[in-house]
Each structure stands twice: as C-alpha cells, then as structure tokens.
Amino acid sequence: MCGLLLCAAAGAWAQAPAAEPPPYAGPLFDAHLHYNVEAAEGPYPVADVLQRMKRAGVSAIVANSRPNDGTKALAASPLAREAGVTVIPFIRLYRNRDDYTNWFRDRTIEAMVEAELKAGTAAGPYRGLGEFHLYDSGNADGPVARSLMQLAQQRQLVVLAHVDDVAIEKLLAHAPSARIIWAHTGIGGVPVARVRALLAAHPSLMGELSYRPGLTDAQGRLTVEWRALLTDQPDRFVIGSDTWVNERWAAYEGLMADARRWLGGLDPSTAQRIGWGNAAALFGVAAP
C-alpha cells in the first residue's frame, strides 16, 4: 500500500494529458494559394507575401489568382528566388467575380485558357487549371467543364477543383486519368468513408486539406478518424492556405503554424509527405 500523498500523486500523474508532439518542422508546399487583385493591388504587394511565405517555412506554392495577373507577378518576381519559394503557376478560370458562377457555360473561358497556355509565364509554362467552383454538381457535365477536363488530361495539367463528391466523379468520367487536387477534400464535409471510396476508385485524385471540417478538434489536433485516414493514405493529401480574401493573408503565418501543429500528430514520414513531398513529387520540385 502507498501512503495517501503518494497515491494521490500517482493518480494525478496517471490522469495527466500526454505531452503534445512537437510541430512538423520541415518545408511546406502550399498547394492552394490565391493572389487575387484585392491583395496584389491592396495591402499585400509581392515582396510582402513572399516574406510571409519565407517566415512560415513555405518553399513552394501552387499560385492562382483572379485575374491571372497576380500569378504572373509572383512567377516573374526575382524576389521569389530570394525568398526560396518555387512558384507553380495555374490558370484560374475567373477574370472577374461573375465568372465564379458562370464559367461552366461561357465558351470564351476556353479561349482564355488556350491564350494563357500559349503565352505561359516568366516561371515557365502553366502547370494546371483552377481553382474553379461548381456549386451545382450537375454543371460538371456541361460542355466547358468537359472540354477543360479533357484538355487537362491531354496536356498533363493538374486541376484544382472546389466541388462536391458527385462532381468529382462526373469530372473524372470526362477525363479518367486527369490529376485532380480536390480543394478542401470536398465541400460540406464529405464523410471520411466516402473520401476513402473515391481515393480507392480514382488513383489520380488527391485531397487538399484547408478549411476541412472534422480534420482537427477544438485544440487544433487531428481527430481520430482523420489521423487514421492520413496514416492509411499518406501519398494522397496535400496542404494549402486558401488565401481567397485578404484576411487569410493577414493570418498566413498562423495558418501555416496550425498546419504544422496537426502534422506533428502524424509519424514524421507521413507528415513530410503531406506537408511537402506529395505536392513536390506531383510537380517535380526538388527539396529545398
């Protein structure tokens, strides 16, 4: 038998929460980043956003913007190299806000994409299309969506799509081998079981984890079901910031710190793949 004080101390020790693992400390690849006109022509010039990336340990980004001028500015800036940031340019389908809800029925979008592909950027050719939104999954069967998915497959462009699980299947039916980064791994919190099924059915599908409901708990740590999924499928996920409004730029370093925290809850190899390696392999980016 132990003394009263010793027993109390032992009980308190047994009930103490386990120490939180350290945050992931490796390089980050931000695979969902916007540099829209409100940021570029407002309070966040190129030099500022690149320094935010550098301070956050972000060494590569998928850049897309409304309009595409923001992406071109990042790609052309010598400051990107100085900050140690590799820019992977995507063509966004939005020239203005009206295009968010109209692009899939506007054939001039196809002409814009072709012109951008022909022109390229200062960092080289465009590597993908998107982010685009489909708030009605039925619009994934429209002629513009079908044409652009087939173009992406033909030219080996990666697609960044903000859609639901039904639209994912429709888009991949048009171009089964097209590579899709699924923004937020679905809108509205697609159940983990459904995510698993889609990953199993579509080898070219990859999930992006910004704004993902259910990913973390109130303390910013991975939930049990998402830790299990990421551990089981370490090669199928990437991270992103989704800087769609200026407030996200103001919080950029915090967003990346949040990602580092939940990545720290994974084994080091899995954390490295999701934080950096999967996107780096997709685009052929060497480790910094």
C-alpha positions in Angstrom: 0.0 0.0 0.0 1.2 3.5 -0.7 0.8 6.5 1.6 -2.1 8.9 1.0 0.1 11.6 -0.6 2.0 9.1 -2.8 -1.3 7.5 -4.0 -2.7 10.9 -4.8 0.4 11.9 -6.7 0.4 8.7 -8.6 -3.3 9.2 -9.5 -2.7 12.7 -10.7 0.2 11.5 -12.9 -1.9 8.8 -14.4 -4.6 11.3 -15.3 -2.2 14.0 -16.8 -2.6 14.5 -20.5 0.1 13.2 -22.7 2.6 15.8 -23.9 1.7 17.2 -27.3 4.1 16.2 -30.0 6.3 18.9 -31.5 5.0 20.6 -34.7 6.2 19.4 -38.0 9.4 21.4 -38.7 10.2 20.6 -42.4 9.4 22.6 -45.5 5.8 23.2 -46.6 4.3 23.2 -50.0 1.2 25.4 -50.1 -0.9 23.7 -52.8 -3.9 26.0 -52.7 -2.9 29.7 -52.7 -4.6 32.7 -54.3 -3.0 36.1 -55.0 -6.2 38.0 -56.1 -6.4 41.6 -57.2 -7.6 42.7 -53.8 -4.3 41.6 -52.3 -2.0 42.4 -55.1 -3.3 46.0 -55.6 -4.1 46.4 -51.9 -2.1 45.9 -48.7 -0.1 42.8 -49.8 2.4 43.5 -52.5 4.6 40.7 -53.9 7.5 41.4 -51.6 5.2 41.2 -48.5 3.5 37.9 -49.4 6.8 36.3 -50.3 8.3 37.2 -47.0 5.2 35.8 -45.2 5.8 32.5 -47.0 9.5 32.6 -46.1 8.8 33.2 -42.4 6.3 30.4 -42.5 8.8 27.9 -44.0 6.8 27.6 -47.3 9.2 26.7 -50.0 6.8 26.1 -52.9 3.3 27.2 -53.8 0.6 26.5 -56.4 -0.3 30.0 -57.4 -3.6 31.0 -58.9 -5.4 34.4 -58.9 -8.3 36.4 -60.1 -7.4 37.6 -62.7 -4.3 35.7 -63.7 -2.1 38.8 -63.4 -1.4 38.0 -59.7 0.0 34.6 -60.5 2.2 36.1 -63.3 3.5 38.7 -60.9 4.6 36.1 -58.4 6.1 34.0 -61.2 8.0 36.9 -62.6 9.4 38.3 -59.4 13.1 37.8 -58.6 12.1 38.1 -55.0 10.6 34.6 -55.2 14.0 33.1 -55.7 15.5 35.3 -52.9 12.7 34.1 -50.6 13.4 30.4 -51.6 9.9 30.0 -52.9 9.2 27.9 -56.1 6.1 29.2 -57.9 3.9 26.6 -59.7 1.5 28.7 -61.9 -2.1 27.6 -62.6 -4.6 29.3 -64.9 -7.6 30.4 -63.0 -10.9 30.4 -64.9 -12.0 33.7 -63.4 -11.4 37.1 -65.0 -13.8 38.7 -62.6 -16.3 37.7 -59.9 -19.1 37.0 -62.4 -17.1 34.1 -63.7 -17.4 32.2 -60.4 -21.0 31.2 -61.2 -20.9 31.4 -65.0 -17.6 29.9 -66.3 -19.1 26.5 -67.0 -21.5 27.9 -69.6 -19.1 30.5 -71.1 -17.2 29.3 -74.1 -14.9 32.3 -74.0 -13.3 30.8 -70.9 -11.9 28.1 -73.2 -10.3 30.7 -75.5 -8.8 32.5 -72.5 -7.3 29.3 -71.2 -5.8 28.5 -74.6 -4.3 32.0 -74.9 -2.8 31.7 -71.4 -1.3 28.3 -72.2 0.3 29.7 -75.3 1.7 32.7 -73.5 3.0 30.9 -70.4 4.6 32.8 -67.5 8.0 34.1 -66.5 8.4 30.9 -64.5 7.7 28.7 -67.5 4.5 27.0 -68.7 1.4 26.8 -66.7 1.1 23.6 -64.8 -2.6 23.4 -64.0 -6.1 24.8 -64.2 -8.2 26.2 -61.3 -9.2 26.7 -58.7 -12.7 26.6 -60.0 -16.0 26.2 -58.2 -19.1 24.1 -59.1 -21.9 24.9 -56.6 -24.3 22.6 -58.6 -22.6 19.3 -59.4 -24.8 18.9 -62.5 -22.7 21.7 -64.1 -19.8 19.3 -64.2 -21.5 17.7 -67.2 -21.6 21.0 -69.1 -19.5 21.4 -72.4 -17.0 23.8 -70.9 -16.2 21.6 -67.9 -16.0 18.5 -70.1 -13.7 20.3 -72.6 -11.3 21.7 -70.0 -11.0 18.3 -68.2 -10.1 16.7 -71.5 -7.6 19.5 -72.2 -6.1 18.9 -68.7 -5.7 15.2 -69.4 -4.3 15.7 -72.8 -1.7 18.3 -71.7 -1.0 16.8 -68.4 -2.3 19.8 -66.4 -3.3 19.4 -62.8 -6.8 20.5 -61.9 -7.7 22.3 -58.6 -11.4 21.8 -58.2 -13.7 23.2 -55.4 -16.6 20.7 -55.9 -18.6 18.1 -54.1 -18.1 14.3 -54.3 -20.7 13.9 -57.1 -19.0 16.4 -59.3 -15.6 14.7 -58.7 -17.0 11.6 -60.3 -18.5 13.5 -63.1 -15.3 15.4 -63.9 -13.2 12.2 -63.9 -15.7 10.5 -66.1 -14.8 13.0 -68.8 -11.0 12.5 -68.3 -10.3 9.4 -66.1 -6.6 9.9 -65.9 -6.6 13.7 -65.3 -4.9 14.6 -62.0 -7.2 16.5 -59.6 -6.4 18.3 -56.4 -9.7 18.2 -54.6 -9.9 21.6 -52.8 -10.8 21.0 -49.1 -11.3 17.3 -49.9 -14.9 18.2 -50.6 -17.3 20.9 -49.8 -19.7 20.5 -46.9 -17.6 17.9 -45.0 -17.8 14.8 -47.2 -17.7 11.8 -44.9 -14.4 10.1 -44.4 -15.8 6.8 -45.7 -16.8 8.5 -48.9 -13.4 10.1 -49.2 -11.8 6.7 -48.8 -14.0 5.2 -51.5 -13.2 8.0 -54.0 -9.5 7.7 -53.4 -9.7 4.0 -54.0 -11.7 4.4 -57.2 -9.6 7.3 -58.6 -5.8 6.9 -58.4 -5.2 10.4 -59.9 -7.3 12.1 -57.1 -5.5 14.0 -54.3 -7.2 15.7 -51.3 -6.2 19.2 -50.2 -6.9 20.0 -46.5 -7.5 23.7 -45.9 -10.9 24.5 -44.4 -11.6 20.8 -43.9 -14.4 20.2 -41.5 -13.6 17.4 -39.0 -9.9 17.4 -39.6 -8.9 18.8 -36.2 -10.5 19.1 -32.8 -11.1 22.3 -30.8 -7.4 22.3 -29.8 -6.2 22.1 -33.4 -5.1 18.4 -33.1 -6.0 15.8 -35.7 -9.2 13.9 -35.0 -9.1 10.1 -34.7 -10.8 9.4 -38.0 -8.6 11.8 -39.9 -5.4 10.6 -38.3 -6.4 7.1 -39.4 -7.1 8.2 -43.0 -3.9 10.2 -43.4 -1.9 7.3 -41.9 -3.5 4.8 -44.2 -3.2 7.1 -47.3 -0.1 9.1 -46.8 0.5 9.7 -50.5 -2.9 11.2 -51.3 -3.1 14.5 -49.4 -1.5 18.0 -49.6 -1.9 21.2 -47.5 -3.0 24.7 -48.5 -3.8 28.1 -47.2 -6.6 29.2 -49.5 -5.9 32.9 -49.3 -9.1 33.8 -51.1 -9.6 37.0 -49.1 -7.1 39.5 -47.6 -7.9 38.3 -44.1 -6.3 35.0 -44.9 -3.1 36.8 -46.0 -3.1 38.7 -42.6 -3.3 35.3 -40.9 -1.0 33.4 -43.3 1.8 32.5 -40.9 -0.7 31.4 -38.3 -2.5 29.2 -40.9 0.8 27.5 -41.6 1.6 27.2 -37.9 -1.8 25.5 -37.5 -0.9 23.0 -40.3 2.5 22.3 -38.6 0.7 21.6 -35.4 -1.7 18.9 -36.7 1.0 17.5 -39.0 3.0 16.9 -35.8 0.4 14.4 -34.7 1.5 12.1 -37.5 4.6 10.0 -37.8 7.4 12.0 -39.3 7.4 10.3 -42.7 3.7 10.8 -43.2 3.9 14.5 -42.0 6.7 15.1 -44.5 4.7 13.6 -47.4 1.6 15.6 -46.7 3.4 18.8 -45.8 5.8 18.7 -48.7 6.6 15.5 -50.5 3.3 14.7 -52.3 3.0 18.1 -54.0 6.7 18.2 -54.7 6.5 14.9 -56.4 3.4 15.9 -58.4 5.2 19.0 -59.8 8.8 17.7 -59.8 10.1 20.2 -57.3 13.4 19.4 -55.6 13.6 19.6 -51.8 14.9 23.0 -50.6 
